Amino acid sequence: MNQQSRERIALVVFLLLVVSVLVAGVVYINVGHKWNTAATTIDEAAGSLDGYTVLVYDGLKVPPTFDDKAETSHQVTSKVSLASAYEAKHASVITLHTGDLGFYREGVILKAGDKRVGVFSVATLEDASRYQNTVTALKDQGVDYTVCLAWDDSLLVAAHGTRDIDVVVDLDLDPAREGSVSSGTYEVSAPPVGKIGSVLVSPTNVVSDKSTS
């Protein structure tokens, strides 16, 4: 076997090793996340969410406005009941009003137990073009998590992506998607009207979501 043949074989073996490592990494991440999410489910079923931070928000039927704060009594009651249920399990809960994006446009800091959560909204391309400044300002004030309420997450993609955002709640009316992690950001669709969504952040920063009627 000549030198050129040996080099070709070595290159093929090296490429196979690289592919194997990449595949193993993807499998590890997916399986690991599923196991961690399962752990959250077990904690919730056991009635112990001590150390968890939970975001509770309502589903939408029509595009949110910047001045209409109206919510149906059913939505308000459901959110309050769900928030109370999580608090009874010792979680720290924040209730978000997805129908009033104007409140979050400049970014607000909300407290959940000993955690500080920075929440901001993106409803237009203009909002998206300056969201990095908002995130930087929130981080400078020492927030533990950054949460974006986005009318359409494609606005973020058109701007800077989701860099430095921990959680994105997509309020678009497209069919709801399962929550997933992309570039370090947990992205989830808001549930349809009449349902209440929640995002759970474990003490080890594992994020999961669910919706209830």
C-alpha positions in Angstrom: 0.0 0.0 0.0 1.5 3.3 -1.1 1.7 6.5 1.0 -1.2 8.2 -0.9 -3.6 5.3 -0.2 -2.7 5.3 3.5 -3.4 9.0 3.7 -6.8 8.6 2.0 -7.7 5.8 4.5 -6.6 7.9 7.4 -8.7 10.9 6.1 -11.8 8.7 5.8 -11.3 7.3 9.3 -10.9 10.8 10.7 -14.0 12.0 8.9 -16.0 9.0 10.3 -14.8 9.8 13.8 -15.8 13.5 13.4 -19.3 12.4 12.2 -19.6 9.9 15.0 -18.7 12.5 17.6 -21.2 15.0 16.2 -24.0 12.4 16.1 -23.2 11.3 19.7 -23.3 14.9 20.8 -26.7 15.5 19.3 -28.1 12.3 20.8 -26.7 13.2 24.2 -28.2 16.7 24.1 -31.6 15.4 23.1 -31.7 12.5 25.5 -30.3 14.6 28.3 -32.9 17.3 27.8 -35.7 14.7 27.7 -34.4 13.2 31.0 -34.2 16.7 32.6 -37.7 17.5 31.4 -38.9 14.2 32.8 -37.4 15.2 36.1 -39.4 18.4 36.1 -42.6 16.4 35.4 -41.8 14.1 38.3 -41.2 17.1 40.6 -44.5 18.6 39.6 -46.4 15.4 40.1 -44.8 15.0 43.5 -46.0 18.5 44.4 -42.6 19.9 45.0 -41.3 22.7 42.7 -39.1 24.4 45.3 -36.5 26.4 43.5 -38.5 26.5 40.2 -39.4 29.7 38.4 -42.7 29.5 36.5 -44.0 31.9 33.9 -47.8 31.8 33.4 -49.5 33.4 30.4 -52.7 33.3 28.5 -53.4 32.1 24.9 -54.4 34.5 22.2 -57.0 34.6 19.5 -56.4 37.9 17.9 -53.2 40.1 17.6 -52.4 41.9 20.8 -52.6 45.7 21.0 -50.6 48.2 22.8 -53.5 49.7 24.8 -56.2 47.0 25.1 -55.8 45.4 28.5 -59.1 43.6 28.4 -59.1 39.9 29.3 -62.0 37.6 29.7 -63.0 36.8 33.3 -62.3 33.1 32.4 -58.8 33.8 31.3 -58.0 35.9 34.5 -59.5 33.3 36.7 -57.7 30.5 35.0 -54.3 32.3 35.2 -54.8 33.1 38.9 -55.8 29.5 39.6 -52.9 28.1 37.8 -50.4 30.5 39.4 -51.8 29.6 42.8 -51.5 25.9 42.1 -47.8 26.4 41.2 -47.2 28.5 44.3 -48.8 25.8 46.4 -46.0 23.5 45.1 -43.5 26.1 46.3 -42.6 27.5 42.9 -41.9 31.2 42.3 -44.5 32.4 39.8 -44.7 35.4 37.4 -47.9 36.1 35.5 -47.5 37.6 32.1 -50.2 39.5 30.1 -49.7 38.6 26.5 -52.5 40.8 25.4 -50.7 44.0 26.5 -47.3 44.0 24.8 -47.0 47.7 25.2 -46.3 47.2 28.9 -43.2 45.2 28.2 -42.0 47.2 25.1 -39.1 49.0 27.0 -38.4 46.0 29.2 -39.5 45.4 32.8 -37.9 43.5 35.6 -40.2 41.2 37.6 -39.2 39.3 40.7 -39.9 35.6 41.3 -38.6 34.6 44.7 -34.9 35.4 44.6 -34.8 35.5 40.8 -35.0 38.7 38.7 -36.6 38.1 35.3 -36.3 40.7 32.5 -39.3 40.7 30.2 -39.6 42.7 26.9 -41.8 42.5 23.9 -41.2 42.6 20.1 -44.2 43.4 17.9 -42.6 45.2 15.0 -39.4 45.2 13.0 -38.4 48.4 14.8 -38.8 46.6 18.1 -36.7 43.8 16.8 -33.9 46.1 15.5 -33.3 47.5 18.9 -34.0 44.5 21.2 -30.2 43.9 21.8 -30.1 47.3 23.5 -33.0 46.2 25.7 -31.4 42.9 26.6 -28.1 44.6 27.4 -29.9 47.1 29.7 -31.7 44.3 31.5 -28.5 42.3 31.9 -26.7 45.4 33.3 -29.4 45.5 36.0 -28.6 41.9 37.0 -31.5 39.8 35.7 -31.2 36.1 36.0 -33.3 35.3 32.8 -34.4 37.3 29.8 -37.8 36.6 28.3 -39.2 37.9 25.0 -42.9 38.1 24.1 -42.7 38.1 20.3 -45.7 38.6 18.2 -43.8 36.7 15.5 -40.4 35.2 16.1 -39.5 35.7 12.5 -39.1 39.4 13.4 -36.2 38.3 15.7 -34.7 36.2 13.0 -34.8 39.1 10.6 -32.9 41.3 13.1 -30.3 39.6 15.2 -31.7 36.1 15.9 -32.4 35.2 19.5 -28.9 35.9 20.8 -28.8 36.5 24.6 -32.5 35.7 25.1 -33.3 32.8 27.4 -37.0 32.2 26.6 -39.0 33.4 23.6 -42.8 33.0 23.7 -44.1 33.3 20.1 -47.6 34.8 20.0 -48.1 34.2 16.3 -51.4 32.5 15.3 -49.6 29.8 13.3 -50.2 26.2 14.6 -48.5 25.9 18.0 -45.2 24.2 18.1 -43.6 22.2 20.8 -41.1 24.0 22.9 -37.5 23.5 21.7 -34.0 24.9 22.3 -32.3 26.8 19.5 -28.9 28.4 19.9 -29.3 28.4 23.7 -32.8 29.9 23.6 -35.9 28.1 24.6 -38.7 28.9 22.1 -42.3 28.0 22.7 -45.6 29.0 21.0 -48.4 30.5 23.1 -51.4 28.2 23.3 -54.7 29.0 21.6 -57.3 31.2 23.2 -59.0 29.6 26.2 -55.8 27.9 27.3 -53.1 29.0 29.7 -49.5 28.4 29.0 -46.6 28.0 31.4 -42.8 27.8 31.2 -41.0 26.1 34.0 -37.3 26.8 34.7 -35.8 24.3 37.1 -33.1 25.1 39.7 -30.5 23.8 37.2 -31.9 26.0 34.5 -33.7 23.3 32.5 -36.6 24.8 30.7 -39.9 23.1 29.8 -43.4 24.2 29.0 -47.0 23.0 29.1 -50.5 24.3 28.5 -53.8 23.8 30.4 -57.4 24.7 29.8 
